[in-house]
Amino acid sequence: MGRRRLGVILAGATGRIGVNQHLGRALVPLRQTPIRVGGEDLAIDPILVGRDADKLQQVAARFGIERWTTDLDSALSNRDDSVFFDCAATGVRVANVTRALQAGKHVLCDKPLATTHADACALVRLAQAAGLKNGVIMANLWLPGLRKMKNLVDSGFFERVLFIRGEHGYWVFDGERRPAQRPSWNYRKEDGGGIVLDMMCHWHYMLESLFGRARRVTCATRTFLPQRRDEHGKGYAATADDTATVICELESGALAQVNLAWTTRVRRDDLMVMQVDGTGGSAVAGVFDCLAQHRTQTPSLLWNAEDRPGVDHRAAWLQVPDLPALGNAFKVQWELFLRHVCEDAAFPWDFAMAARGIELVEKCYRSSEAYTWETLAAQ
């Protein structure tokens, strides 16, 4: 049985997402059970890149990886390693990806692709000019709940989609009495922080993939907790937004409202929930489950504020059946990208799509500052 080696450079691999999602749940399983490309087993040979040699050595030993280095330029100079992946801090992504493209590497990276639309477009042009494969992690699309929602969309269940409502977030402690669950740079705008930049990249690709592109947006952002303590207990000013409400008008005419907050306490089925209302029915999806209510099962309700409702509003919703399991969502997209590199398989989740998400983010911030509706560029 033949084997095909593929060298993969992983920058930022010692961070939480790099270790838990990309290594632990994606690349290591793909090494243990190789995929077949061109009739051969794909032997992934990673090299870990980071700033802390001790952490790199520990992570490499944990996953049985032989190669690691603190010298990114040295890693990029190796012609035998043709794929570069970046999940380092947002603030260094553009520089890392630019260096990788200039070194002739195919590039996959975490979101956001950049912090400005201009930088994102520059990366699109650079990758296209070099003829290099490129992509951005958009793993939520392969979560079980979102796959069920997409199945309903594709089947015509909703008929005409009217309104999409998204809720995402939870309470992130300020570090005063209890440690914060997220890194402090998330709350410093100068370091690439902010909930709109972090989360609207996700909601952009979910909305576009399921319901079509946005044409206008309005947004209100807030920094409700302006003082926090970092990982060492030192106080700092939170300069990035921790809460936002975004309203998008889609090209279809449907409206989408997304509420984002690291300042809310969860009383819903999941940390992320999407409800879709259409003329044919409605559905609510979380990370794992999706419930639907067809128009034939919709109760005829009347508003009566004086009496408790006699209808169980949850009773007319039915579980959407599970789809065949695909496994971890990050692993799914990694496999698709590797097939894109090795077999030229389709991969629409590229830099150009990610750049549209950054444009949406920029327009959100502009709208919040100017109290306006902002129009997105026609694509």
C-alpha positions in Angstrom: 0.0 0.0 0.0 1.5 3.3 -1.1 2.0 6.3 1.2 2.2 10.0 0.2 4.0 12.3 2.6 2.6 15.8 3.2 4.6 18.2 5.3 2.4 20.6 7.3 3.8 23.7 9.2 1.6 24.6 12.2 2.2 28.1 13.7 0.6 28.8 17.1 0.1 25.1 17.8 0.7 25.5 21.6 -2.5 27.6 22.1 -5.7 26.3 23.4 -7.4 26.0 20.0 -4.3 24.7 18.4 -3.8 21.9 20.9 -7.3 20.9 21.6 -9.1 21.3 18.2 -6.5 21.3 15.4 -4.0 18.8 16.8 -6.0 16.7 19.3 -9.2 16.4 17.3 -8.1 16.8 13.7 -4.6 16.3 12.6 -3.6 13.6 15.1 -6.6 11.4 14.2 -5.9 12.0 10.5 -2.4 10.8 11.1 -3.6 7.7 13.0 -6.2 6.8 10.4 -4.9 8.3 7.1 -7.2 9.4 4.3 -6.7 8.0 0.8 -5.6 10.4 -1.9 -4.8 9.3 -5.4 -4.8 5.6 -4.3 -2.3 6.3 -1.5 -2.5 6.8 2.3 -1.8 10.5 3.1 1.0 10.5 5.7 0.8 13.9 7.4 4.2 15.0 8.8 3.7 18.1 11.0 6.3 20.6 12.3 5.1 22.7 15.3 6.1 26.4 15.4 5.8 28.7 18.3 7.7 31.1 20.6 8.1 28.9 23.7 10.5 25.9 23.3 9.4 24.2 26.5 5.7 24.3 25.5 6.5 23.1 21.9 8.5 20.2 23.3 5.7 19.2 25.7 3.0 19.4 23.0 5.1 17.5 20.5 5.8 14.7 23.1 2.1 14.5 24.0 1.1 13.8 20.4 4.1 11.9 19.2 5.3 14.6 16.8 9.0 14.6 16.1 9.5 18.1 14.7 9.2 21.5 16.3 11.0 24.8 16.1 10.8 28.4 17.4 12.1 29.6 14.0 9.3 30.3 11.6 11.5 31.4 8.7 13.5 28.1 9.0 10.3 26.1 8.8 9.0 28.1 5.8 12.3 27.6 4.0 11.8 23.8 3.9 10.5 22.9 0.4 9.4 19.5 1.6 6.7 21.1 3.7 4.1 22.5 1.4 1.2 23.4 3.7 1.1 26.2 6.3 -1.5 26.5 9.0 -1.8 29.5 11.3 -3.7 29.6 14.6 -1.5 32.1 16.4 -2.9 35.3 17.9 -5.1 37.4 15.6 -2.6 40.3 15.6 0.1 38.3 13.8 -2.0 36.4 11.3 -1.6 38.7 8.4 2.2 38.8 8.8 2.4 35.0 9.2 0.1 34.2 6.3 2.0 36.7 4.0 5.3 35.1 4.8 3.9 31.7 4.1 2.4 32.7 0.7 5.6 34.4 -0.3 7.4 31.1 0.6 5.1 29.3 -1.8 3.0 27.4 0.8 -0.7 26.5 0.5 -2.3 28.1 3.5 -5.1 27.2 5.8 -5.7 29.5 8.8 -8.0 30.1 11.7 -10.4 33.0 11.6 -10.3 36.0 11.4 -8.2 36.1 8.3 -7.2 39.7 9.1 -8.4 42.6 11.2 -9.1 44.9 8.3 -10.8 44.3 4.9 -7.9 45.9 3.1 -5.5 43.4 4.6 -7.8 40.5 3.9 -8.2 41.5 0.2 -4.4 41.8 0.0 -4.0 38.2 1.1 -6.6 37.2 -1.4 -4.7 38.8 -4.2 -1.4 37.4 -3.1 -2.7 33.9 -2.9 -4.4 34.2 -6.3 -1.3 35.7 -8.0 0.8 32.8 -6.6 -1.7 30.1 -7.6 -1.8 28.7 -4.1 -4.6 26.9 -2.4 -6.0 28.8 0.5 -8.8 28.5 3.1 -10.1 29.6 6.5 -11.5 27.4 9.2 -15.3 27.7 9.2 -16.0 24.6 11.3 -19.4 25.5 12.6 -20.9 24.4 9.3 -20.2 20.8 10.2 -21.7 20.9 13.7 -24.6 18.4 14.0 -27.2 21.1 14.7 -26.1 23.3 11.7 -26.0 20.3 9.4 -29.6 19.5 10.3 -30.6 23.2 9.7 -28.9 23.2 6.3 -30.8 20.0 5.4 -34.0 21.7 6.2 -33.0 24.7 4.0 -31.9 22.5 1.1 -35.2 20.5 1.3 -37.3 23.6 0.9 -38.8 23.1 4.4 -38.9 26.9 5.1 -40.3 27.9 1.7 -39.5 31.6 1.9 -37.1 32.5 4.7 -38.3 35.6 6.6 -36.2 36.0 9.7 -33.1 34.5 11.3 -32.3 35.2 14.9 -28.9 34.2 16.4 -27.9 34.1 20.0 -24.3 33.5 21.0 -22.4 34.1 24.3 -22.2 33.6 28.0 -20.8 35.3 31.1 -17.1 35.8 31.0 -15.8 36.7 34.5 -13.7 39.9 34.8 -11.0 38.2 36.8 -11.8 40.1 40.0 -13.5 37.4 42.0 -13.3 34.5 39.6 -10.7 33.9 36.8 -11.8 34.9 33.3 -12.4 31.9 31.0 -11.0 33.7 27.9 -7.6 35.2 27.3 -7.1 38.9 28.2 -6.2 39.9 24.6 -9.8 39.1 23.6 -10.7 42.3 25.4 -8.0 44.6 24.0 -8.9 46.1 20.6 -5.2 46.9 19.9 -4.4 43.2 20.2 -7.2 42.0 17.8 -9.9 41.6 20.5 -13.6 42.3 20.3 -16.7 40.1 20.1 -17.8 41.4 16.7 -14.4 40.6 15.1 -14.3 37.2 16.9 -17.9 36.1 16.4 -19.3 37.8 13.3 -16.7 36.0 11.2 -18.5 32.8 12.3 -22.0 34.2 11.8 -21.1 35.6 8.4 -20.1 32.2 6.9 -23.1 30.5 8.6 -25.6 33.1 7.2 -24.0 33.2 3.7 -23.7 29.4 3.4 -27.3 28.7 4.5 -29.3 31.8 3.4 -27.2 33.9 1.0 -25.1 37.0 1.2 -25.8 40.2 3.2 -26.3 43.5 1.4 -26.8 45.9 4.4 -26.0 45.9 8.1 -26.5 48.0 11.2 -24.9 47.3 14.5 -24.6 48.6 18.1 -21.6 47.6 20.2 -20.8 48.1 23.9 -18.0 47.5 26.3 -20.0 46.9 29.4 -17.1 45.7 31.6 -14.4 48.3 31.0 -12.0 47.0 33.6 -10.7 43.4 33.8 -7.8 41.4 35.3 -5.5 39.4 33.1 -4.0 35.9 33.5 -1.6 37.2 36.2 -4.2 39.1 38.2 -3.1 42.5 36.8 -5.8 45.0 36.1 -6.1 46.4 32.6 -8.5 48.5 30.5 -10.8 46.5 28.3 -10.8 48.5 25.1 -12.7 46.0 22.9 -16.4 45.4 22.6 -17.9 42.6 24.7 -21.5 42.9 23.6 -23.2 43.6 20.3 -26.5 43.5 18.4 -26.2 43.1 14.6 -29.0 43.3 12.1 -28.3 42.2 8.5 -30.5 42.5 5.5 -29.8 39.6 3.2 -29.9 39.8 -0.6 -33.1 37.7 -0.5 -34.8 40.3 1.6 -34.7 38.2 4.8 -33.6 39.8 8.0 -31.1 38.3 10.4 -30.5 39.6 13.9 -27.5 38.3 15.9 -27.0 39.0 19.6 -23.5 38.5 20.8 -22.5 38.9 24.5 -19.8 37.9 26.9 -22.0 39.6 29.4 -25.0 37.4 29.5 -26.1 34.4 31.6 -27.3 31.5 29.5 -31.0 30.5 29.6 -31.4 28.8 26.3 -30.7 25.3 24.9 -27.1 26.0 23.9 -24.3 28.6 24.0 -25.1 29.2 20.3 -28.6 29.1 19.0 -30.1 29.9 15.6 -33.8 30.2 14.9 -35.2 30.5 11.4 -38.7 31.5 10.6 -40.2 30.9 7.1 -43.6 30.8 5.5 -43.4 27.0 5.5 -42.2 26.5 9.0 -39.6 27.3 11.7 -36.6 25.6 13.2 -34.2 26.2 16.1 -30.7 24.7 16.0 -27.9 24.6 18.6 -24.6 22.9 18.4 -26.0 19.4 18.5 -29.8 19.5 18.2 -32.4 21.0 15.8 -36.1 21.2 16.4 -38.7 22.2 13.8 -42.3 23.2 13.6 -44.1 22.9 10.3 -46.8 25.3 9.4 -49.4 22.5 9.8 -48.3 22.0 13.4 -48.2 25.7 14.3 -50.8 26.5 17.0 -53.3 29.3 16.5 -52.3 31.7 19.3 -54.0 34.8 20.7 -52.3 37.3 23.0 -53.9 37.4 26.5 -51.8 39.1 29.1 -54.2 38.4 32.0 -54.1 34.6 32.1 -51.3 32.1 32.0 -51.0 30.5 28.6 -52.9 27.3 28.2 -50.6 26.1 25.4 -47.3 24.5 25.9 -45.3 26.5 23.4 -42.6 23.8 23.2 -44.9 20.9 22.5 -45.4 21.5 18.8 -41.7 21.3 18.0 -40.3 18.1 16.8 -36.7 16.9 16.8 -35.0 16.8 13.4 -33.5 13.3 13.0 -29.8 12.9 13.3 -27.7 12.7 10.1 -24.9 10.3 9.5 -22.1 11.2 11.9 -19.1 13.0 10.3 -16.9 13.3 13.4 -15.3 16.4 14.7 -16.1 19.5 12.7 -12.5 20.7 12.6 -11.3 17.3 11.4 -14.0 17.4 8.6 -12.7 20.7 7.3 -9.1 19.7 7.6 -9.7 16.6 5.5 -11.6 18.7 2.9 -8.7 21.1 2.6 -6.1 18.4 2.4 -8.1 16.9 -0.5 -8.2 20.3 -2.0 -4.4 20.5 -1.9 -3.7 16.9 -3.0 -6.6 16.2 -5.5 -7.8 19.8 -6.4 -11.2 18.9 -4.8 -13.7 21.8 -4.4 -13.1 24.0 -1.4 -15.3 27.2 -1.4 -14.3 28.3 2.2 -11.4 30.3 0.9 -9.7 33.7 1.6 -12.2 35.5 -0.6 -15.2 34.2 1.4 -13.3 35.1 4.7 -12.6 38.6 3.3 -16.4 39.2 2.9 -16.7 38.3 6.5 -14.1 40.9 7.5 -15.9 43.5 5.3 -19.1 42.7 7.3 -17.1 43.2 10.6 -15.8 46.5 9.4 -19.2 47.7 8.4 -20.6 46.6 11.8 -18.1 48.8 13.6 -18.6 51.7 11.2 -22.4 51.4 11.7 -22.0 51.4 15.5 -19.9 54.5 15.5 -22.0 56.4 13.0 -25.5 55.1 13.9 -26.1 54.1 10.3 -27.0 51.3 7.9 -24.0 50.3 5.9 -24.1 48.7 2.5 -21.7 45.9 1.6 -19.9 45.8 -1.7 -21.7 44.0 -4.5 -20.0 40.7 -5.2 
